[in-house]
């Protein structure tokens, strides 16, 4: 007979299954880190480092160096996220220089619109 208290019944077979499953998953991921120390420099999975690893046009002029050095070389560029209105990526959402990205109102930078759509500069 139970009174006003909560009693739990642990099923140790399920606990052992969960522990074994966790250990198997960790052991299956560990080989992907083998040789990490041989990369030659400190690396991360940050967005700028990944963009540089995939040879993003915005970071292509930077050397293959630590991400801090890459940011010193190309970090002065202004970028904006939005719908790209020029080039091969026209119509998709992405990160590019502000004059190539549609603003929140659906218009691109004035300088870009003047050069492309009217053929003159404002």
C-alpha positions as CSV (number, residue, x, y, z in Angstrom):
1,X,0.0,0.0,0.0
2,X,1.3,3.4,-1.1
3,X,0.8,6.7,0.7
4,X,1.3,10.1,-0.7
5,X,4.8,9.6,-2.2
6,X,6.1,8.8,-5.6
7,X,7.9,5.5,-6.2
8,X,9.9,4.7,-9.3
9,X,10.7,1.3,-10.6
10,X,13.9,1.3,-12.7
11,X,14.2,-1.2,-15.4
12,X,18.0,-1.8,-15.5
13,X,17.8,-3.6,-18.9
14,X,16.7,-0.3,-20.5
15,X,19.4,1.6,-18.6
16,X,22.1,-0.7,-19.8
17,X,20.7,-0.5,-23.4
18,X,20.9,3.3,-23.2
19,X,24.4,3.3,-21.8
20,X,25.6,0.8,-24.4
21,X,23.9,2.8,-27.2
22,X,25.6,6.0,-26.0
23,X,29.1,4.3,-25.9
24,X,28.7,2.8,-29.4
25,X,27.7,6.2,-30.8
26,X,30.7,8.0,-29.2
27,X,33.1,5.3,-30.4
28,X,31.7,5.5,-33.9
29,X,32.3,9.3,-34.1
30,X,35.8,9.3,-32.5
31,X,37.6,8.1,-35.7
32,X,36.6,11.2,-37.5
33,X,38.8,13.2,-35.2
34,X,41.9,11.1,-35.8
35,X,44.7,13.2,-37.1
36,X,43.1,16.5,-36.0
37,X,46.4,17.6,-34.4
38,X,48.1,17.3,-37.8
39,X,46.2,20.1,-39.5
40,X,49.0,22.5,-38.8
41,X,46.9,25.3,-37.3
42,X,44.0,26.0,-35.0
43,X,40.7,25.4,-36.8
44,X,37.1,25.7,-35.8
45,X,33.7,25.1,-37.3
46,X,32.7,28.8,-37.2
47,X,30.8,30.2,-40.2
48,X,33.7,32.4,-41.4
49,X,36.2,29.4,-41.3
50,X,33.7,27.2,-43.2
51,X,33.2,29.9,-45.8
52,X,36.9,30.2,-46.2
53,X,37.4,26.5,-46.4
54,X,34.8,26.3,-49.3
55,X,36.6,29.2,-51.1
56,X,33.9,31.8,-50.7
57,X,34.5,34.7,-53.1
58,X,34.5,37.1,-50.2
59,X,37.4,35.4,-48.5
60,X,39.2,34.1,-51.6
61,X,41.8,36.9,-51.5
62,X,42.9,35.9,-48.0
63,X,45.8,33.5,-47.3
64,X,45.3,30.0,-45.9
65,X,45.9,31.2,-42.3
66,X,44.2,31.3,-38.9
67,X,40.7,32.7,-39.0
68,X,41.9,35.8,-37.0
69,X,44.4,36.6,-39.8
70,X,41.7,36.0,-42.5
71,X,39.4,38.4,-40.8
72,X,42.2,41.0,-40.6
73,X,42.7,40.7,-44.3
74,X,39.0,40.6,-45.5
75,X,37.1,41.7,-42.4
76,X,36.6,45.3,-43.6
77,X,34.2,44.2,-46.3
78,X,30.6,45.0,-45.6
79,X,28.1,42.2,-46.3
80,X,24.3,41.8,-46.0
81,X,22.0,38.8,-46.0
82,X,19.0,38.9,-48.3
83,X,17.8,38.1,-51.8
84,X,20.7,38.5,-54.3
85,X,19.7,40.5,-57.3
86,X,22.7,40.1,-59.6
87,X,25.1,37.4,-60.9
88,X,24.8,33.7,-61.0
89,X,23.0,33.6,-57.7
90,X,20.3,36.0,-58.7
91,X,17.0,35.3,-56.9
92,X,18.4,33.2,-54.1
93,X,18.9,34.2,-50.5
94,X,22.5,34.5,-49.4
95,X,25.3,36.8,-48.2
96,X,26.9,39.3,-50.5
97,X,28.0,42.9,-50.7
98,X,25.1,45.3,-49.8
99,X,24.7,46.7,-53.4
100,X,24.0,43.2,-54.7
101,X,21.3,42.3,-52.1
102,X,17.7,43.5,-52.1
103,X,16.8,45.5,-49.1
104,X,13.9,44.9,-46.8
105,X,11.6,46.9,-49.1
106,X,12.7,44.8,-52.1
107,X,15.1,47.3,-53.7
108,X,18.8,47.0,-54.1
109,X,21.4,49.7,-53.4
110,X,20.9,52.9,-55.5
111,X,24.3,52.7,-57.0
112,X,23.8,49.2,-58.3
113,X,20.3,49.9,-59.6
114,X,21.6,53.0,-61.5
115,X,24.4,51.1,-63.1
116,X,22.5,47.9,-64.1
117,X,18.9,49.1,-64.8
118,X,19.5,52.5,-66.2
119,X,23.1,52.2,-67.4
120,X,24.2,55.3,-65.5
121,X,25.5,56.3,-62.0
122,X,23.6,58.4,-59.6
